[in-house]
Amino acid sequence: EVSQDIIQSITDNANDLQKTCLNTSKSIDVIQHVNISRIIECHDKVLMEHNESIIDDNQAHERIMDDNQSPEHITHDGVSNAIERMADPVSATDVTMIGSSTDQNQTSKT
């Protein structure tokens, strides 16, 4: 947005150098007040959480492979893990709604 102001002021009137300089000065002030270290810290935190998830997945896969389990068992474990991860954020209300919907479907079939 800040750089857009500079571009717009140049585009509107290329001869209005004073306005362009003022916008540039304001832009520099805004940029200097941005807490870059906080942005980097938040980015690093998200990146580390993502990497930990990948590492956990890889370790689980290695444990399964080390146990010399059958491919069917590996697939079943993988699907079970995926279902567990998806189910974690589901609230009790959602589960109740899903359960009652399933009951209604079974009742209508009989």
C-alpha positions as CSV (number, residue, x, y, z in Angstrom):
1,E,0.0,0.0,0.0
2,V,2.8,2.4,0.9
3,S,4.7,1.8,-2.4
4,Q,1.4,2.1,-4.3
5,D,1.0,5.7,-2.9
6,I,4.4,6.6,-4.3
7,I,3.6,5.0,-7.7
8,Q,0.2,6.7,-7.8
9,S,1.7,10.1,-6.9
10,I,4.2,9.8,-9.8
11,T,1.6,8.6,-12.2
12,D,-0.9,11.3,-11.3
13,N,1.5,14.2,-11.8
14,A,5.1,13.5,-12.6
15,N,5.9,17.2,-12.1
16,D,4.7,17.2,-8.5
17,L,8.1,16.2,-7.1
18,Q,7.3,17.6,-3.6
19,K,4.3,15.3,-3.2
20,T,6.3,12.3,-4.3
21,C,9.1,13.1,-1.9
22,L,6.6,13.5,0.9
23,N,5.0,10.2,0.1
24,T,8.4,8.6,-0.1
25,S,9.4,10.0,3.3
26,K,6.1,8.8,4.9
27,S,6.7,5.4,3.4
28,I,10.2,5.2,4.9
29,D,8.8,6.1,8.3
30,V,6.2,3.4,8.1
31,I,8.8,0.8,7.0
32,Q,11.1,1.7,9.9
33,H,8.4,1.2,12.4
34,V,7.5,-2.3,11.2
35,N,8.6,-4.9,13.7
36,I,10.4,-7.2,11.3
37,S,11.9,-9.3,14.1
38,R,8.4,-10.2,15.3
39,I,7.3,-11.2,11.8
40,I,10.4,-13.4,11.4
41,E,9.7,-14.9,14.9
42,C,6.1,-15.8,13.9
43,H,7.2,-17.2,10.6
44,D,9.9,-19.3,12.3
45,K,7.3,-20.7,14.8
46,V,4.9,-21.7,12.1
47,L,7.7,-23.3,10.1
48,M,9.0,-25.2,13.1
49,E,5.6,-26.6,13.9
50,H,5.2,-27.7,10.3
51,N,8.6,-29.4,10.3
52,E,7.8,-31.1,13.6
53,S,4.7,-32.6,12.0
54,I,6.7,-33.8,9.0
55,I,9.3,-35.3,11.3
56,D,6.6,-37.1,13.4
57,D,5.1,-38.5,10.2
58,N,8.4,-39.7,9.0
59,Q,9.3,-41.3,12.3
60,A,5.9,-43.1,12.4
61,H,6.5,-44.4,8.9
62,E,10.0,-45.6,9.8
63,R,8.6,-47.4,12.9
64,I,6.0,-49.1,10.7
65,M,8.6,-50.1,8.2
66,D,10.9,-51.4,10.9
67,D,8.2,-53.7,12.2
68,N,8.1,-55.4,8.8
69,Q,4.3,-55.1,8.7
70,S,2.3,-56.1,5.7
71,P,1.4,-53.3,3.2
72,E,-2.3,-53.7,4.1
73,H,-1.5,-53.1,7.8
74,I,0.7,-50.1,6.9
75,T,-2.2,-48.6,4.8
76,H,-4.7,-49.2,7.6
77,D,-2.4,-47.5,10.1
78,G,-1.9,-44.6,7.8
79,V,-5.6,-44.1,7.2
80,S,-6.3,-44.5,11.0
81,N,-3.7,-41.8,11.8
82,A,-5.2,-39.5,9.2
83,I,-8.7,-40.0,10.5
84,E,-7.5,-39.3,14.1
85,R,-5.9,-36.1,13.0
86,M,-9.0,-34.9,11.2
87,A,-11.2,-35.9,14.1
88,D,-9.3,-33.9,16.7
89,P,-10.7,-30.5,15.7
90,V,-14.3,-31.8,15.4
91,S,-16.4,-30.6,18.3
92,A,-18.8,-32.7,20.3
93,T,-21.7,-30.9,18.6
94,D,-20.5,-32.0,15.2
95,V,-20.1,-35.6,16.3
96,T,-23.7,-35.5,17.8
97,M,-25.0,-34.1,14.5
98,I,-23.2,-36.8,12.5
99,G,-24.5,-39.5,14.8
100,S,-28.1,-38.4,14.6
101,S,-27.9,-38.1,10.8
102,T,-26.5,-41.6,10.5
103,D,-29.3,-42.9,12.8
104,Q,-31.9,-41.2,10.6
105,N,-30.4,-42.7,7.5
106,Q,-30.5,-46.2,9.0
107,T,-34.1,-45.7,10.2
108,S,-35.3,-44.6,6.7
109,K,-33.6,-47.7,5.1
110,T,-35.5,-50.2,7.3
